[in-house]
Amino acid sequence: VTENIPITPECGIKQIASESLPKTEDFGDGDATEFPLGFPPASIGSLVEDQLEASQTQDVVVHDLMGDVMIPWDIVDTQGVTGGGSTIAEGDNLLIDYHSAGRIIEKEVLYTVPAEGVKIPKITAIADALRTARFPIDKGTVKVYIEDVAASPSTVYQIESMDVLNAVTVLEDSTKVTKGFVNVNKTAPGIDGLKLKYTNYTPIEDAKLEVTKVDTSFVTWRRYSDRLGLIPIAQTYEDQAYDSVLSKALKVSEIEADRTAINTTKHELIVMTPAA
C-alpha cells in the first residue's frame, strides 16, 4: 500500500510596522567581530554591504531568525572573495555550521553546483533565500564553507560570512530594549571597516493576523505580533488557497484573498497606514 506523504508546510515571518527607513552604518574596531546595530530592528533580508562588488568583503549573509541564507554576489572561487582557490565547478558544495536550540550542526549542505555550473549564484531576494534545516540560529555560531570536490582529496575552505540577529534584551530594571547584532564570522573588519545598509522599521505590537481557508470561516492561523512586530506563520499546501486579514486598532486593515501557501507565508515587511 502506498500512502501519500504530506507536503512540508510553508513557513515565514511577517514584520508589522508603522514606518520603515533606509539606514547605513560603518563598523570596524580592531579585532572586534560583533557589532550592535544602531537602528534595530532590521527587516529580514535587507542587510547588505553598502559597496560595489569589487570591494565586497562578505560572501554570505545569514539571518538567524529563520536561517535564511543570502549571497550578495556570484561566488566563482572556492575560497570566495579571498581568492586563490579553484574555479567553482559541478558538484562543489556550499556548507554551513551553526548552533540551534542546543544542537550543533556541522557541514550542512545548502547548495550543490549543478552540471556545467561555474558559480554559486547570487541570491538577493529574501523570497529566493536558501534556508537552514533548523532555526533560529544562535548568533555568532555561523561558519560557511565551500567544498571543492574536484580536489584530491576533496578540500573544504571557510569563506567570509556574517549573521544578523534582532533580539529583545531584558535589563536589570525589567525595561525591555530592542537590540540587533551583526557577527562577522571569519575575518574581523579591522581598520578597513565594514559598511552596511539595511531597512529599519518601527514595530507594531499586538496586530492580529487571521488566515482562513478561502471563501470559508475556517481559521487556519491566528496570531498577534510581538514586541518586534513579528508574527510567525505556517500553512499547508493541502488547505490552500487562503484569505487573510491583518488588523490593528486605528490602522487600515491589510486584506489578501485567494493566495497560495507560499504567498501567504512569505517573509514580508508590512507597513500599516493610519486609519482616516
C-alpha positions in Angstrom: 0.0 0.0 0.0 1.4 3.4 -1.0 0.4 6.4 1.1 0.9 10.0 0.1 3.3 11.7 2.5 2.1 15.2 3.5 4.0 18.0 1.9 6.1 20.0 4.3 4.2 23.2 5.3 5.5 26.6 4.2 6.5 28.9 7.0 7.7 32.5 7.3 7.7 35.7 9.3 5.6 38.8 9.0 7.2 42.0 10.3 4.5 44.5 11.2 5.5 48.2 11.2 4.2 51.7 11.4 7.1 53.0 9.3 10.4 51.9 7.7 13.5 53.8 6.8 16.8 53.0 5.0 19.9 53.1 7.2 23.7 52.9 6.6 26.4 52.3 9.2 30.1 51.9 9.4 31.6 49.2 11.6 35.2 48.2 12.4 37.2 48.3 15.6 40.4 46.4 16.0 39.7 42.7 16.3 36.0 43.0 17.1 33.7 40.6 15.2 30.4 41.5 16.9 28.7 44.9 16.3 25.4 46.3 17.6 23.1 47.8 15.0 22.5 51.4 15.7 18.9 51.3 14.4 17.3 48.0 15.3 15.3 46.1 14.3 16.4 45.4 10.7 14.0 43.9 8.2 14.8 40.3 7.3 16.8 40.1 4.1 17.5 43.8 3.9 21.0 44.0 5.3 23.9 44.0 2.8 27.2 45.7 2.3 27.0 49.2 1.0 29.7 49.0 -1.6 30.4 47.8 -5.1 31.1 44.2 -6.0 34.8 44.7 -6.4 35.0 46.0 -2.8 32.9 43.4 -1.1 34.2 41.6 2.0 31.5 39.1 2.7 30.4 36.1 0.6 27.3 35.2 2.6 24.7 36.9 4.9 22.8 34.6 7.3 19.6 35.9 9.0 19.5 34.0 12.3 15.7 34.2 13.0 14.7 31.6 10.4 18.1 30.6 8.9 17.7 32.5 5.7 21.0 32.5 3.7 21.6 35.2 1.1 24.5 35.6 -1.3 25.1 39.2 -2.4 27.2 38.4 -5.5 28.0 35.3 -7.5 30.7 33.1 -5.8 33.1 32.0 -8.5 36.2 30.9 -6.5 36.3 28.0 -4.0 37.8 30.4 -1.5 35.2 33.1 -2.1 36.2 36.8 -2.1 39.6 35.9 -0.6 40.5 34.3 -3.8 43.4 31.9 -4.6 41.2 28.8 -5.0 39.9 27.0 -8.0 37.0 28.0 -10.2 33.7 26.8 -8.8 32.7 23.6 -10.7 30.0 20.9 -10.9 29.5 19.1 -7.6 31.1 21.8 -5.3 29.0 22.3 -2.2 28.1 25.4 -0.1 28.2 24.2 3.6 27.3 25.7 6.9 28.0 25.1 10.6 25.7 26.6 13.3 24.1 26.1 16.6 20.3 25.9 17.1 18.2 25.1 20.2 21.1 23.2 21.8 22.0 21.3 18.7 25.4 21.7 16.9 25.1 21.3 13.2 28.2 20.8 11.1 28.7 20.9 7.3 25.0 21.1 6.4 24.7 21.3 2.6 23.0 24.5 1.5 23.6 24.2 -2.2 25.3 21.9 -4.7 26.6 23.3 -8.0 24.7 21.6 -10.9 26.1 20.1 -14.0 28.2 22.6 -16.1 27.9 25.1 -13.3 30.8 27.6 -12.8 29.4 29.6 -9.9 27.3 29.7 -6.8 24.7 32.2 -8.0 23.8 35.3 -6.1 20.6 35.4 -4.0 19.5 38.9 -3.3 15.7 38.5 -2.8 14.5 37.1 0.5 11.9 35.0 -1.3 14.7 33.1 -3.0 16.9 32.7 0.1 18.4 29.3 1.0 17.3 28.1 4.4 19.0 26.0 7.1 17.3 22.8 8.2 16.9 24.2 11.8 16.3 27.7 13.2 16.5 30.1 15.0 20.3 30.2 14.8 22.4 31.2 17.9 24.1 34.4 17.0 27.8 34.2 16.3 27.9 30.4 15.7 27.8 30.5 11.9 30.7 29.3 9.7 30.2 28.9 6.0 32.4 26.8 3.7 32.9 25.7 0.1 33.8 22.1 -0.5 36.0 21.7 -3.6 35.1 18.2 -4.6 37.4 18.2 -7.6 40.5 18.4 -5.4 42.1 15.1 -4.4 41.2 14.6 -1.6 38.2 17.0 -1.6 39.0 20.2 0.3 36.8 22.4 2.5 37.5 26.2 2.7 35.9 28.6 5.1 34.6 31.7 3.3 33.7 35.1 4.6 30.2 35.4 6.2 28.2 37.4 8.6 25.0 36.7 10.5 22.3 39.1 11.7 20.1 38.9 14.7 17.3 41.0 16.1 16.6 40.3 19.8 14.8 41.7 22.9 17.1 42.1 25.9 15.6 42.4 29.4 17.7 44.8 31.6 18.0 44.6 35.3 15.2 47.0 35.9 12.9 44.9 33.6 12.9 47.5 30.9 12.7 45.8 27.5 15.1 47.2 24.9 15.2 46.1 21.2 18.7 45.3 20.1 20.2 44.0 16.9 23.6 42.4 16.2 25.9 41.6 13.3 28.6 39.0 13.7 31.4 38.7 11.2 32.4 35.0 11.2 35.8 34.8 9.7 37.9 37.9 9.3 37.4 41.0 11.5 36.8 44.2 9.6 39.7 46.0 11.4 40.7 49.4 10.2 39.2 48.8 6.8 35.8 48.7 8.3 32.5 47.2 7.2 29.9 49.5 5.7 26.3 48.1 5.8 22.9 49.2 4.7 19.6 47.9 5.8 15.9 48.8 6.3 15.0 49.7 9.9 11.3 49.6 10.9 9.2 50.8 13.8 7.4 47.6 15.2 3.7 47.4 15.9 2.8 45.2 18.8 -0.5 43.2 19.1 -1.5 43.5 15.5 -3.7 40.5 14.7 -3.2 38.2 11.6 -6.1 35.9 10.9 -5.9 33.4 8.0 -8.9 31.4 6.7 -9.4 28.8 4.1 -10.6 30.7 1.0 -14.3 31.6 1.0 -14.9 29.9 4.3 -14.9 30.9 8.0 -12.4 28.0 8.9 -9.5 29.7 10.6 -6.1 28.1 9.8 -4.0 30.6 11.7 -4.4 33.4 14.2 -1.6 35.2 15.9 -0.7 38.6 17.4 2.6 40.5 16.7 5.2 40.6 19.4 7.4 43.5 20.6 9.5 43.2 17.5 6.4 43.3 15.3 6.9 39.7 14.4 4.2 37.2 13.5 5.5 33.7 12.6 3.2 31.8 10.2 2.9 28.3 8.7 0.3 26.9 6.2 -0.1 23.7 4.4 -0.4 23.0 0.7 -3.3 20.7 1.4 -5.6 23.5 2.6 -4.7 26.2 0.1 -5.9 28.7 -1.1 -6.1 31.2 1.8 -7.6 34.6 2.6 -6.0 36.8 5.3 -6.7 39.9 7.3 -4.1 41.9 9.3 -5.8 44.3 11.7 -4.9 46.8 14.4 -6.8 49.5 16.1 -6.5 52.9 14.4 -4.8 51.3 11.4 -6.1 50.4 7.9 -6.5 46.6 7.7 -4.5 44.7 5.2 -6.6 42.2 3.3 -5.4 39.5 0.9 -7.6 37.0 -1.0 -7.1 33.6 -2.7 -3.4 33.2 -2.1 -1.2 30.0 -2.2 0.5 28.6 0.9 3.9 30.0 -0.2 2.5 33.5 -0.9 0.5 33.6 2.4 3.6 32.7 4.5 6.3 34.6 2.7 8.6 36.9 4.7 7.1 40.4 4.5 7.7 43.8 6.0 4.1 45.2 6.2 3.8 48.9 6.9 0.3 49.7 8.2 -1.2 53.1 7.5 -3.2 55.1 9.9 -7.0 55.0 9.6 -8.7 58.1 8.4 
